[in-house]
Amino acid sequence: LNCVRLKPPGRCSGLAVNSGEHNGSAMKYVLILGFLAVSAALRRQSRTQFNQSQPAQWPDFYPRLQQSIATTNALGDPCKAQVMLNHFYWGAGTGSKINCMAAAIIIALQGVSVPSMALCGAPGTGPAGQNFYSEMWRPNFVNGLGIPVCGHCHTSPETVSKQIYDDMAAIQNLDADLVRSWRHEVLTRFFTLKQPTASHIDQTLARLAFGGDYIGIHIRHGDKVSAGEAQYIDGATY
């Protein structure tokens, strides 16, 4: 458990382990300490990860993004872009699609040379019988990053899966602070609700009149049901 990846260098709590001790009690004690240290670090990270009041720590994100967009537009056809963001066709849930898309954008923009980049918006259906781009993202979210869209890109499960796993391996090698800061920039602008959708949500919350704080429950009606992992239960039953 490498706490340096979870906390800035120099702020990592000291935890010495004698490699010569292999008895059960000692190892159990070390594992418990490690678990508590990692849990505390993750809690601190989660409290700051999406704090919109924090200024961007890596100001070169937007120049790199604009350079990528300009390069793509100069091609005359977004489908000729070097990096095709086809992650909305990943056969997993919404949260996984969003995280994978953010990771792909970060990986594309952090290199020495900035590639052309486009968002895959092909017609047809994804692995779960839906088109997340045309049915969910485009009607409800603003393309706040301005990434050009390609309408005839590859969305085969093999192509998308390979890209997803390559990205997940690559992002592990990037600086944790850069990833956290850039992910914040991507998520707050690429997944900003359009006004009609935001108004609908606000009106629904006002009608429910929860009052103060409340707990939200995510009912899995998508991939968990289509993949046969869970039985469909309608919202009224909950």
FIPADO-378194 format. One line per 2 residues: number of its first residue (from 0); for each residue x, y, z of N, C-alpha, C, O. Coordinates in nm, 3 decimals. Layout:
NUM = X/Y/Z/X/Y/Z/X/Y/Z/X/Y/Z | ...
This chain:
0 = 0.086/-0.117/0.000/0.000/0.000/0.000/0.090/0.123/0.000/0.154/0.154/0.100 | 0.094/0.191/-0.112/0.188/0.301/-0.129/0.119/0.432/-0.097/0.050/0.489/-0.183
2 = 0.136/0.481/0.026/0.064/0.602/0.066/0.115/0.725/-0.006/0.049/0.829/-0.005 | 0.231/0.717/-0.070/0.282/0.832/-0.144/0.188/0.866/-0.259/0.178/0.982/-0.298
4 = 0.120/0.766/-0.315/0.028/0.791/-0.426/-0.101/0.855/-0.379/-0.177/0.910/-0.459 | -0.127/0.847/-0.248/-0.251/0.901/-0.196/-0.233/1.037/-0.130/-0.329/1.113/-0.117
6 = -0.109/1.069/-0.089/-0.083/1.194/-0.019/0.041/1.260/-0.080/0.126/1.191/-0.136 | 0.051/1.393/-0.070/0.169/1.461/-0.125/0.296/1.410/-0.059/0.293/1.375/0.059
8 = 0.408/1.407/-0.130/0.535/1.363/-0.072/0.569/1.445/0.052/0.545/1.566/0.056 | 0.624/1.379/0.152/0.662/1.447/0.274/0.555/1.446/0.380/0.580/1.481/0.495
10 = 0.432/1.405/0.341/0.323/1.402/0.438/0.274/1.259/0.462/0.163/1.237/0.510 | 0.358/1.165/0.428/0.320/1.025/0.441/0.357/0.976/0.582/0.473/0.985/0.623
12 = 0.259/0.926/0.654/0.284/0.879/0.790/0.385/0.766/0.789/0.380/0.677/0.703 | 0.478/0.769/0.885/0.580/0.665/0.892/0.523/0.534/0.939/0.451/0.530/1.038
14 = 0.552/0.426/0.870/0.507/0.293/0.909/0.616/0.194/0.871/0.629/0.157/0.754 | 0.695/0.153/0.969/0.807/0.063/0.943/0.763/-0.081/0.960/0.698/-0.115/1.059
16 = 0.799/-0.165/0.866/0.763/-0.306/0.871/0.892/-0.389/0.867/0.971/-0.376/0.774 | 0.912/-0.471/0.966/1.027/-0.560/0.969/0.998/-0.679/0.880/0.913/-0.762/0.912
18 = 1.067/-0.687/0.768/1.038/-0.793/0.672/1.071/-0.930/0.729/1.029/-1.032/0.674 | 1.147/-0.934/0.839/1.181/-1.063/0.897/1.071/-1.122/0.983/1.076/-1.239/1.019
20 = 0.969/-1.040/1.018/0.861/-1.091/1.102/0.747/-1.138/1.013/0.688/-1.058/0.940 | 0.716/-1.265/1.019/0.609/-1.320/0.934/0.505/-1.391/1.016/0.423/-1.466/0.961
22 = 0.504/-1.369/1.149/0.401/-1.436/1.228/0.268/-1.369/1.204/0.262/-1.253/1.163 | 0.160/-1.443/1.230/0.026/-1.396/1.198/-0.012/-1.268/1.270/-0.072/-1.180/1.208
24 = 0.021/-1.254/1.398/-0.019/-1.137/1.475/0.045/-1.010/1.420/-0.021/-0.908/1.405 | 0.175/-1.018/1.390/0.245/-0.899/1.340/0.189/-0.855/1.206/0.166/-0.736/1.184
26 = 0.166/-0.951/1.114/0.116/-0.916/0.982/-0.026/-0.862/0.991/-0.062/-0.770/0.917 | -0.108/-0.918/1.081/-0.245/-0.870/1.098/-0.243/-0.726/1.146/-0.323/-0.643/1.101
28 = -0.151/-0.695/1.239/-0.139/-0.560/1.292/-0.098/-0.462/1.183/-0.153/-0.352/1.174 | -0.002/-0.502/1.101/0.045/-0.416/0.992/-0.067/-0.392/0.891/-0.084/-0.280/0.844
30 = -0.142/-0.497/0.856/-0.250/-0.482/0.759/-0.359/-0.389/0.811/-0.414/-0.309/0.735 | -0.390/-0.398/0.941/-0.491/-0.310/0.999/-0.445/-0.165/0.994/-0.522/-0.077/0.957
32 = -0.317/-0.140/1.030/-0.263/-0.005/1.024/-0.266/0.049/0.881/-0.302/0.164/0.857 | -0.227/-0.037/0.787/-0.227/0.004/0.647/-0.367/0.038/0.598/-0.386/0.137/0.527
34 = -0.464/-0.044/0.636/-0.603/-0.019/0.594/-0.653/0.113/0.649/-0.716/0.191/0.577 | -0.625/0.140/0.778/-0.670/0.265/0.839/-0.604/0.385/0.774/-0.669/0.487/0.751
36 = -0.474/0.374/0.743/-0.403/0.486/0.681/-0.459/0.517/0.543/-0.482/0.633/0.509 | -0.481/0.411/0.463/-0.534/0.431/0.328/-0.676/0.485/0.333/-0.711/0.573/0.254
38 = -0.758/0.433/0.425/-0.896/0.479/0.437/-0.901/0.628/0.472/-0.980/0.703/0.415 | -0.816/0.669/0.565/-0.812/0.810/0.603/-0.769/0.898/0.487/-0.826/1.005/0.465
40 = -0.669/0.852/0.411/-0.621/0.931/0.297/-0.728/0.943/0.190/-0.745/1.049/0.130 | -0.800/0.835/0.165/-0.906/0.837/0.063/-1.020/0.929/0.106/-1.080/0.996/0.023
42 = -1.050/0.931/0.234/-1.155/1.020/0.282/-1.114/1.165/0.262/-1.196/1.248/0.220 | -0.987/1.198/0.292/-0.940/1.334/0.271/-0.945/1.370/0.123/-0.982/1.482/0.086
44 = -0.908/1.275/0.038/-0.908/1.299/-0.106/-1.049/1.320/-0.157/-1.072/1.409/-0.239 | -1.144/1.241/-0.109/-1.282/1.250/-0.158/-1.346/1.382/-0.118/-1.433/1.432/-0.189
46 = -1.302/1.441/-0.004/-1.361/1.567/0.039/-1.316/1.683/-0.048/-1.385/1.784/-0.056 | -1.201/1.671/-0.114/-1.148/1.781/-0.194/-1.155/1.757/-0.343/-1.135/1.850/-0.421
48 = -1.183/1.634/-0.385/-1.172/1.601/-0.527/-1.266/1.682/-0.614/-1.228/1.724/-0.723 | -1.389/1.707/-0.568/-1.486/1.777/-0.650/-1.527/1.909/-0.584/-1.641/1.953/-0.599
50 = -1.434/1.971/-0.512/-1.460/2.101/-0.452/-1.444/2.207/-0.560/-1.332/2.242/-0.598 | -1.556/2.260/-0.609/-1.552/2.351/-0.722/-1.493/2.486/-0.687/-1.465/2.567/-0.776
52 = -1.473/2.514/-0.557/-1.415/2.641/-0.519/-1.264/2.641/-0.534/-1.201/2.747/-0.526 | -1.205/2.525/-0.556/-1.060/2.518/-0.570/-1.017/2.565/-0.709/-1.076/2.523/-0.808
54 = -0.916/2.650/-0.718/-0.867/2.691/-0.850/-0.793/2.577/-0.918/-0.739/2.489/-0.851 | -0.792/2.579/-1.048/-0.721/2.476/-1.123/-0.571/2.484/-1.093/-0.512/2.592/-1.105
56 = -0.512/2.373/-1.057/-0.371/2.372/-1.021/-0.281/2.355/-1.144/-0.160/2.376/-1.136 | -0.340/2.318/-1.257/-0.260/2.292/-1.376/-0.316/2.377/-1.490/-0.394/2.327/-1.571
58 = -0.276/2.505/-1.497/-0.337/2.598/-1.592/-0.313/2.563/-1.738/-0.377/2.621/-1.825 | -0.222/2.469/-1.767/-0.197/2.436/-1.906/-0.300/2.337/-1.961/-0.288/2.294/-2.076
60 = -0.399/2.300/-1.883/-0.502/2.207/-1.932/-0.576/2.269/-2.051/-0.590/2.204/-2.155 | -0.622/2.393/-2.037/-0.703/2.454/-2.141/-0.624/2.491/-2.267/-0.675/2.472/-2.377
62 = -0.502/2.543/-2.255/-0.423/2.560/-2.378/-0.403/2.431/-2.454/-0.409/2.430/-2.577 | -0.378/2.322/-2.381/-0.361/2.193/-2.448/-0.492/2.148/-2.513/-0.492/2.095/-2.624
64 = -0.603/2.168/-2.442/-0.733/2.132/-2.497/-0.762/2.212/-2.624/-0.804/2.155/-2.725 | -0.740/2.343/-2.620/-0.764/2.427/-2.736/-0.674/2.390/-2.853/-0.716/2.393/-2.969
66 = -0.550/2.354/-2.823/-0.458/2.310/-2.929/-0.510/2.182/-2.994/-0.505/2.169/-3.116 | -0.559/2.089/-2.913/-0.613/1.964/-2.966/-0.736/1.990/-3.053/-0.749/1.932/-3.161
68 = -0.825/2.077/-3.007/-0.947/2.108/-3.083/-0.911/2.176/-3.215/-0.969/2.145/-3.319 | -0.816/2.270/-3.212/-0.774/2.339/-3.334/-0.714/2.241/-3.434/-0.739/2.251/-3.554
70 = -0.635/2.147/-3.384/-0.575/2.047/-3.472/-0.682/1.960/-3.535/-0.674/1.926/-3.653 | -0.782/1.923/-3.457/-0.892/1.841/-3.509/-0.972/1.917/-3.613/-1.003/1.862/-3.719
72 = -1.005/2.042/-3.585/-1.082/2.122/-3.680/-1.006/2.143/-3.811/-1.067/2.150/-3.918 | -0.874/2.151/-3.802/-0.793/2.172/-3.923/-0.797/2.051/-4.015/-0.770/2.063/-4.135
74 = -0.831/1.935/-3.960/-0.840/1.815/-4.043/-0.960/1.819/-4.138/-0.960/1.750/-4.239 | -1.062/1.901/-4.104/-1.181/1.909/-4.187/-1.282/1.800/-4.159/-1.396/1.809/-4.204
76 = -1.242/1.698/-4.086/-1.331/1.587/-4.053/-1.288/1.532/-3.916/-1.179/1.476/-3.904 | -1.373/1.549/-3.813/-1.336/1.500/-3.679/-1.305/1.351/-3.675/-1.233/1.304/-3.587
78 = -1.360/1.277/-3.770/-1.339/1.132/-3.770/-1.196/1.093/-3.807/-1.158/0.977/-3.797 | -1.116/1.192/-3.851/-0.976/1.166/-3.882/-0.884/1.191/-3.762/-0.762/1.181/-3.774
80 = -0.942/1.224/-3.649/-0.863/1.257/-3.530/-0.780/1.137/-3.484/-0.819/1.022/-3.502 | -0.666/1.169/-3.424/-0.577/1.063/-3.376/-0.637/0.988/-3.258/-0.621/0.866/-3.246
82 = -0.706/1.060/-3.171/-0.768/0.998/-3.053/-0.919/1.005/-3.069/-0.977/1.113/-3.081 | -0.984/0.887/-3.068/-1.129/0.880/-3.079/-1.186/0.840/-2.943/-1.159/0.730/-2.895
84 = -1.263/0.928/-2.883/-1.323/0.902/-2.751/-1.452/0.823/-2.769/-1.561/0.880/-2.778 | -1.438/0.690/-2.773/-1.555/0.604/-2.794/-1.602/0.539/-2.664/-1.668/0.436/-2.666
86 = -1.568/0.600/-2.552/-1.589/0.537/-2.422/-1.736/0.534/-2.379/-1.771/0.461/-2.286 | -1.822/0.614/-2.445/-1.965/0.607/-2.413/-2.027/0.477/-2.464/-2.142/0.446/-2.431
88 = -1.953/0.401/-2.541/-2.002/0.273/-2.593/-1.947/0.156/-2.513/-1.957/0.040/-2.554 | -1.888/0.187/-2.400/-1.840/0.086/-2.306/-1.960/0.019/-2.241/-2.051/0.088/-2.195
90 = -1.961/-0.115/-2.236/-2.076/-0.188/-2.186/-2.084/-0.194/-2.036/-2.099/-0.302/-1.978 | -2.074/-0.079/-1.970/-2.084/-0.072/-1.825/-2.180/0.040/-1.788/-2.244/0.097/-1.876
92 = -2.190/0.070/-1.660/-2.285/0.170/-1.614/-2.241/0.312/-1.641/-2.132/0.336/-1.692 | -2.329/0.407/-1.607/-2.305/0.548/-1.633/-2.178/0.596/-1.562/-2.096/0.665/-1.623
94 = -2.162/0.561/-1.436/-2.045/0.605/-1.361/-1.915/0.558/-1.425/-1.818/0.634/-1.432 | -1.913/0.434/-1.471/-1.794/0.380/-1.536/-1.767/0.452/-1.668/-1.652/0.484/-1.698
96 = -1.871/0.479/-1.745/-1.853/0.551/-1.871/-1.793/0.689/-1.846/-1.701/0.731/-1.916 | -1.846/0.760/-1.745/-1.799/0.895/-1.716/-1.653/0.894/-1.671/-1.573/0.975/-1.718
98 = -1.619/0.803/-1.582/-1.482/0.795/-1.532/-1.385/0.759/-1.644/-1.275/0.815/-1.653 | -1.425/0.664/-1.729/-1.339/0.623/-1.839/-1.320/0.735/-1.940/-1.210/0.752/-1.994
100 = -1.425/0.812/-1.967/-1.414/0.924/-2.059/-1.319/1.029/-2.004/-1.235/1.082/-2.077 | -1.331/1.060/-1.875/-1.242/1.158/-1.814/-1.097/1.112/-1.821/-1.008/1.190/-1.851
102 = -1.073/0.984/-1.793/-0.938/0.930/-1.798/-0.880/0.941/-1.938/-0.763/0.975/-1.954 | -0.960/0.912/-2.039/-0.911/0.916/-2.177/-0.871/1.057/-2.218/-0.770/1.075/-2.286
104 = -0.950/1.157/-2.179/-0.919/1.296/-2.213/-0.790/1.340/-2.144/-0.707/1.407/-2.205 | -0.774/1.302/-2.018/-0.653/1.337/-1.943/-0.530/1.276/-2.008/-0.429/1.344/-2.028
106 = -0.538/1.148/-2.042/-0.424/1.079/-2.103/-0.386/1.144/-2.236/-0.268/1.161/-2.266 | -0.487/1.181/-2.316/-0.459/1.240/-2.447/-0.388/1.376/-2.435/-0.303/1.408/-2.518
108 = -0.422/1.454/-2.334/-0.372/1.591/-2.324/-0.244/1.605/-2.244/-0.184/1.713/-2.244 | -0.200/1.500/-2.174/-0.085/1.517/-2.086/0.048/1.484/-2.153/0.154/1.506/-2.093
110 = 0.047/1.433/-2.274/0.171/1.393/-2.340/0.253/1.512/-2.387/0.209/1.627/-2.380 | 0.373/1.483/-2.436/0.462/1.588/-2.487/0.399/1.655/-2.609/0.399/1.778/-2.619
112 = 0.347/1.576/-2.700/0.275/1.629/-2.816/0.126/1.611/-2.795/0.082/1.506/-2.749 | 0.049/1.714/-2.829/-0.096/1.711/-2.808/-0.163/1.661/-2.936/-0.149/1.723/-3.041
114 = -0.236/1.549/-2.929/-0.297/1.493/-3.051/-0.431/1.557/-3.083/-0.492/1.623/-2.999 | -0.476/1.537/-3.207/-0.613/1.573/-3.240/-0.706/1.474/-3.169/-0.669/1.359/-3.147
116 = -0.826/1.520/-3.134/-0.914/1.438/-3.051/-1.059/1.467/-3.086/-1.096/1.582/-3.109 | -1.142/1.363/-3.091/-1.283/1.379/-3.122/-1.367/1.285/-3.036/-1.319/1.182/-2.990
118 = -1.491/1.323/-3.016/-1.586/1.242/-2.941/-1.667/1.156/-3.037/-1.721/1.206/-3.136 | -1.674/1.028/-3.009/-1.750/0.937/-3.094/-1.899/0.953/-3.064/-1.944/0.935/-2.951
120 = -1.975/0.987/-3.168/-2.120/1.001/-3.155/-2.191/0.923/-3.263/-2.280/0.976/-3.330 | -2.153/0.799/-3.280/-2.208/0.715/-3.386/-2.351/0.675/-3.356/-2.389/0.663/-3.239
122 = -2.433/0.654/-3.460/-2.568/0.604/-3.439/-2.566/0.457/-3.400/-2.460/0.397/-3.388 | -2.683/0.402/-3.381/-2.691/0.260/-3.344/-2.697/0.244/-3.193/-2.715/0.342/-3.120
124 = -2.683/0.122/-3.148/-2.697/0.092/-3.006/-2.567/0.035/-2.951/-2.485/-0.022/-3.023 | -2.551/0.053/-2.821/-2.435/-0.001/-2.753/-2.462/-0.142/-2.704/-2.563/-0.202/-2.740
126 = -2.370/-0.197/-2.620/-2.383/-0.334/-2.572/-2.510/-0.361/-2.492/-2.560/-0.473/-2.491 | -2.564/-0.257/-2.424/-2.683/-0.276/-2.342/-2.811/-0.244/-2.418/-2.917/-0.230/-2.357
128 = -2.803/-0.231/-2.552/-2.921/-0.202/-2.632/-2.958/-0.056/-2.631/-3.070/-0.020/-2.670 | -2.867/0.030/-2.588/-2.893/0.173/-2.583/-2.776/0.247/-2.644/-2.665/0.195/-2.653
130 = -2.803/0.372/-2.686/-2.696/0.458/-2.734/-2.680/0.569/-2.631/-2.757/0.665/-2.629 | -2.579/0.555/-2.545/-2.562/0.649/-2.434/-2.538/0.791/-2.485/-2.584/0.888/-2.424
132 = -2.467/0.802/-2.598/-2.438/0.935/-2.651/-2.567/1.006/-2.693/-2.592/1.118/-2.650 | -2.648/0.941/-2.777/-2.766/1.008/-2.833/-2.886/1.008/-2.739/-2.971/1.096/-2.749
134 = -2.894/0.911/-2.650/-3.011/0.901/-2.563/-2.990/0.965/-2.426/-3.087/1.006/-2.361 | -2.866/0.975/-2.381/-2.842/1.026/-2.246/-2.757/1.153/-2.249/-2.799/1.258/-2.200
136 = -2.636/1.144/-2.306/-2.543/1.256/-2.292/-2.584/1.377/-2.376/-2.596/1.487/-2.322 | -2.606/1.358/-2.505/-2.635/1.474/-2.592/-2.763/1.548/-2.552/-2.762/1.671/-2.555
138 = -2.873/1.480/-2.516/-2.994/1.555/-2.478/-2.983/1.626/-2.344/-3.053/1.724/-2.320 | -2.896/1.577/-2.255/-2.899/1.626/-2.117/-2.775/1.702/-2.072/-2.780/1.774/-1.973
140 = -2.663/1.687/-2.144/-2.538/1.748/-2.099/-2.481/1.845/-2.202/-2.502/1.830/-2.322 | -2.408/1.944/-2.151/-2.343/2.044/-2.235/-2.202/1.995/-2.270/-2.130/1.946/-2.183
142 = -2.165/2.011/-2.396/-2.027/1.979/-2.435/-1.940/2.098/-2.398/-1.893/2.172/-2.484 | -1.920/2.114/-2.267/-1.851/2.231/-2.215/-1.705/2.240/-2.254/-1.646/2.347/-2.244
144 = -1.646/2.131/-2.297/-1.507/2.134/-2.342/-1.495/2.163/-2.490/-1.386/2.191/-2.540 | -1.608/2.156/-2.562/-1.607/2.189/-2.705/-1.536/2.087/-2.792/-1.488/2.123/-2.900
146 = -1.529/1.964/-2.751/-1.460/1.861/-2.829/-1.545/1.826/-2.953/-1.663/1.796/-2.938 | -1.487/1.830/-3.072/-1.562/1.796/-3.193/-1.616/1.654/-3.189/-1.560/1.566/-3.122
148 = -1.726/1.632/-3.262/-1.794/1.503/-3.260/-1.783/1.434/-3.395/-1.804/1.497/-3.499 | -1.749/1.306/-3.394/-1.745/1.223/-3.514/-1.870/1.135/-3.517/-1.902/1.068/-3.419
150 = -1.939/1.134/-3.632/-2.064/1.060/-3.640/-2.053/0.920/-3.696/-2.154/0.849/-3.702 | -1.934/0.877/-3.739/-1.921/0.740/-3.792/-1.788/0.680/-3.746/-1.693/0.670/-3.824
152 = -1.784/0.641/-3.621/-1.662/0.588/-3.560/-1.684/0.442/-3.519/-1.797/0.392/-3.519 | -1.576/0.375/-3.483/-1.583/0.235/-3.446/-1.635/0.220/-3.303/-1.581/0.280/-3.210
154 = -1.739/0.139/-3.287/-1.798/0.118/-3.154/-1.809/-0.030/-3.119/-1.887/-0.068/-3.032 | -1.732/-0.114/-3.187/-1.738/-0.257/-3.157/-1.690/-0.282/-3.014/-1.601/-0.211/-2.967
156 = -1.747/-0.381/-2.943/-1.705/-0.409/-2.806/-1.556/-0.436/-2.793/-1.495/-0.398/-2.694 | -1.497/-0.501/-2.894/-1.355/-0.532/-2.889/-1.270/-0.404/-2.893/-1.175/-0.389/-2.817
158 = -1.308/-0.312/-2.984/-1.234/-0.186/-2.998/-1.244/-0.103/-2.871/-1.144/-0.052/-2.821 | -1.366/-0.089/-2.819/-1.388/-0.006/-2.700/-1.320/-0.068/-2.578/-1.255/0.003/-2.501
160 = -1.334/-0.197/-2.561/-1.275/-0.263/-2.444/-1.124/-0.248/-2.442/-1.065/-0.220/-2.337 | -1.061/-0.266/-2.557/-0.914/-0.252/-2.562/-0.872/-0.111/-2.522/-0.776/-0.093/-2.448
162 = -0.945/-0.010/-2.572/-0.910/0.128/-2.539/-0.929/0.155/-2.390/-0.846/0.221/-2.328 | -1.037/0.103/-2.334/-1.064/0.123/-2.191/-0.952/0.067/-2.106/-0.901/0.136/-2.018
164 = -0.912/-0.056/-2.132/-0.810/-0.120/-2.050/-0.673/-0.057/-2.070/-0.593/-0.050/-1.976 | -0.644/-0.012/-2.192/-0.519/0.059/-2.216/-0.514/0.189/-2.135/-0.412/0.223/-2.076
166 = -0.628/0.261/-2.133/-0.635/0.386/-2.058/-0.620/0.363/-1.908/-0.549/0.437/-1.841 | -0.684/0.261/-1.857/-0.678/0.234/-1.714/-0.536/0.199/-1.671/-0.495/0.232/-1.559
168 = -0.462/0.134/-1.758/-0.323/0.102/-1.726/-0.237/0.228/-1.733/-0.148/0.247/-1.650 | -0.263/0.313/-1.833/-0.179/0.431/-1.853/-0.198/0.535/-1.743/-0.102/0.599/-1.702
170 = -0.321/0.553/-1.696/-0.347/0.660/-1.600/-0.285/0.631/-1.464/-0.265/0.722/-1.383 | -0.255/0.504/-1.438/-0.189/0.469/-1.312/-0.049/0.525/-1.303/0.006/0.539/-1.194
172 = 0.010/0.557/-1.418/0.148/0.606/-1.421/0.159/0.758/-1.418/0.269/0.812/-1.420 | 0.044/0.827/-1.414/0.046/0.973/-1.414/0.049/1.027/-1.272/0.014/0.958/-1.177
174 = 0.092/1.151/-1.260/0.096/1.218/-1.131/-0.045/1.227/-1.073/-0.138/1.269/-1.141 | -0.059/1.187/-0.947/-0.191/1.180/-0.884/-0.256/1.318/-0.872/-0.377/1.330/-0.890
176 = -0.177/1.422/-0.843/-0.232/1.556/-0.831/-0.280/1.609/-0.966/-0.383/1.675/-0.974 | -0.204/1.579/-1.072/-0.246/1.620/-1.206/-0.378/1.553/-1.243/-0.469/1.618/-1.294
178 = -0.387/1.422/-1.219/-0.508/1.349/-1.254/-0.628/1.404/-1.177/-0.735/1.424/-1.234 | -0.610/1.430/-1.048/-0.720/1.479/-0.966/-0.766/1.617/-1.013/-0.886/1.642/-1.024
180 = -0.672/1.706/-1.042/-0.706/1.841/-1.085/-0.771/1.841/-1.224/-0.874/1.906/-1.244 | -0.712/1.768/-1.318/-0.768/1.765/-1.453/-0.901/1.691/-1.457/-0.989/1.728/-1.535
182 = -0.917/1.589/-1.375/-1.046/1.519/-1.371/-1.156/1.614/-1.326/-1.268/1.609/-1.376 | -1.122/1.701/-1.231/-1.219/1.801/-1.185/-1.260/1.892/-1.300/-1.378/1.923/-1.316
184 = -1.164/1.936/-1.380/-1.195/2.023/-1.493/-1.285/1.952/-1.594/-1.379/2.011/-1.647 | -1.255/1.825/-1.622/-1.334/1.750/-1.720/-1.476/1.727/-1.669/-1.573/1.753/-1.741
186 = -1.489/1.680/-1.546/-1.620/1.642/-1.495/-1.712/1.762/-1.479/-1.832/1.751/-1.503 | -1.658/1.876/-1.437/-1.744/1.991/-1.412/-1.787/2.062/-1.540/-1.881/2.141/-1.537
188 = -1.720/2.035/-1.653/-1.756/2.104/-1.777/-1.810/2.010/-1.885/-1.897/2.049/-1.963 | -1.761/1.891/-1.889/-1.808/1.795/-1.989/-1.938/1.729/-1.945/-2.011/1.674/-2.028
190 = -1.965/1.734/-1.817/-2.088/1.672/-1.765/-2.170/1.773/-1.687/-2.218/1.745/-1.577 | -2.186/1.893/-1.746/-2.273/1.995/-1.691/-2.412/1.978/-1.752/-2.426/1.969/-1.874
192 = -2.514/1.974/-1.667/-2.649/1.952/-1.716/-2.699/2.071/-1.798/-2.671/2.187/-1.765 | -2.773/2.042/-1.905/-2.840/2.147/-1.979/-2.954/2.203/-1.893/-3.004/2.136/-1.803
194 = -2.992/2.327/-1.923/-3.088/2.396/-1.837/-3.222/2.323/-1.823/-3.271/2.312/-1.711 | -3.282/2.271/-1.930/-3.410/2.200/-1.912/-3.399/2.081/-1.818/-3.487/2.057/-1.736
196 = -3.289/2.005/-1.830/-3.271/1.889/-1.743/-3.248/1.933/-1.600/-3.305/1.876/-1.507 | -3.163/2.035/-1.581/-3.138/2.086/-1.446/-3.265/2.140/-1.382/-3.289/2.118/-1.264
198 = -3.346/2.210/-1.461/-3.472/2.263/-1.409/-3.568/2.152/-1.369/-3.636/2.160/-1.267 | -3.573/2.046/-1.451/-3.659/1.932/-1.420/-3.618/1.869/-1.287/-3.703/1.833/-1.205
200 = -3.488/1.855/-1.267/-3.439/1.796/-1.142/-3.472/1.887/-1.023/-3.517/1.839/-0.919 | -3.450/2.018/-1.040/-3.480/2.112/-0.932/-3.629/2.110/-0.897/-3.666/2.114/-0.780
202 = -3.714/2.105/-1.001/-3.858/2.103/-0.976/-3.900/1.974/-0.906/-3.988/1.975/-0.820 | -3.837/1.864/-0.945/-3.870/1.736/-0.881/-3.830/1.738/-0.734/-3.906/1.693/-0.648
204 = -3.712/1.789/-0.705/-3.667/1.798/-0.567/-3.757/1.890/-0.485/-3.789/1.860/-0.370 | -3.799/2.002/-0.546/-3.888/2.095/-0.475/-4.022/2.029/-0.446/-4.080/2.048/-0.339
206 = -4.073/1.952/-0.541/-4.201/1.884/-0.523/-4.194/1.778/-0.413/-4.290/1.757/-0.339 | -4.079/1.711/-0.404/-4.063/1.608/-0.301/-4.046/1.669/-0.162/-4.073/1.604/-0.061
208 = -4.001/1.794/-0.156/-3.992/1.868/-0.030/-3.918/1.789/0.077/-3.972/1.764/0.185 | -3.795/1.751/0.048/-3.716/1.677/0.146/-3.680/1.762/0.267/-3.665/1.710/0.378
210 = -3.666/1.892/0.248/-3.622/1.976/0.358/-3.472/1.995/0.355/-3.418/2.049/0.259 | -3.404/1.950/0.460/-3.260/1.968/0.470/-3.183/1.862/0.396/-3.210/1.833/0.280
212 = -3.086/1.802/0.464/-3.004/1.698/0.402/-3.087/1.573/0.378/-3.182/1.544/0.452 | -3.050/1.498/0.275/-3.120/1.374/0.246/-3.022/1.275/0.185/-2.914/1.313/0.141
214 = -3.062/1.150/0.184/-2.978/1.042/0.131/-3.037/0.996/-0.001/-3.156/0.966/-0.009 | -2.954/0.990/-0.106/-2.999/0.940/-0.235/-2.959/0.795/-0.255/-2.850/0.754/-0.215
216 = -3.046/0.718/-0.317/-3.018/0.577/-0.346/-3.018/0.557/-0.496/-3.114/0.594/-0.564 | -2.911/0.500/-0.548/-2.899/0.474/-0.691/-2.958/0.336/-0.719/-2.901/0.234/-0.679
218 = -3.073/0.332/-0.788/-3.137/0.205/-0.823/-3.086/0.161/-0.960/-3.105/0.231/-1.059 | -3.023/0.046/-0.963/-2.958/0.000/-1.087/-3.062/-0.058/-1.184/-3.101/-0.174/-1.171
220 = -3.105/0.023/-1.280/-3.202/-0.023/-1.380/-3.136/-0.053/-1.514/-3.203/-0.097/-1.608 | -3.006/-0.030/-1.525/-2.941/-0.044/-1.654/-2.866/-0.173/-1.671/-2.926/-0.278/-1.690
222 = -2.731/-0.165/-1.664/-2.650/-0.281/-1.698/-2.668/-0.397/-1.602/-2.654/-0.512/-1.643 | -2.700/-0.370/-1.476/-2.717/-0.480/-1.380/-2.836/-0.567/-1.419/-2.835/-0.688/-1.399
224 = -2.939/-0.504/-1.475/-3.058/-0.579/-1.516/-3.035/-0.646/-1.651/-3.063/-0.764/-1.668 | -2.982/-0.570/-1.748/-2.962/-0.625/-1.882/-2.861/-0.738/-1.882/-2.868/-0.829/-1.966
226 = -2.765/-0.734/-1.789/-2.664/-0.840/-1.782/-2.711/-0.961/-1.702/-2.639/-1.060/-1.689 | -2.832/-0.952/-1.648/-2.887/-1.065/-1.573/-2.835/-1.078/-1.432/-2.855/-1.181/-1.367
228 = -2.766/-0.974/-1.381/-2.713/-0.981/-1.245/-2.818/-0.950/-1.140/-2.805/-0.991/-1.025 | -2.923/-0.878/-1.179/-3.026/-0.839/-1.083/-3.161/-0.837/-1.152/-3.170/-0.822/-1.274
230 = -3.266/-0.853/-1.074/-3.402/-0.850/-1.126/-3.454/-0.707/-1.126/-3.426/-0.630/-1.034 | -3.529/-0.670/-1.228/-3.582/-0.534/-1.236/-3.687/-0.512/-1.127/-3.778/-0.593/-1.109
232 = -3.673/-0.401/-1.055/-3.771/-0.361/-0.954/-3.804/-0.215/-0.979/-3.713/-0.132/-0.982 | -3.931/-0.182/-0.998/-3.967/-0.046/-1.034/-3.948/0.049/-0.915/-3.942/0.006/-0.800
234 = -3.938/0.177/-0.946/-3.912/0.277/-0.843/-4.019/0.284/-0.737/-3.988/0.308/-0.620 | -4.146/0.263/-0.775/-4.255/0.273/-0.678/-4.240/0.170/-0.567/-4.276/0.195/-0.452
236 = -4.185/0.053/-0.602/-4.165/-0.052/-0.501/-4.068/-0.007/-0.394/-4.086/-0.036/-0.276 | -3.963/0.065/-0.436/-3.867/0.118/-0.339/-3.934/0.220/-0.250/-3.869/0.276/-0.161
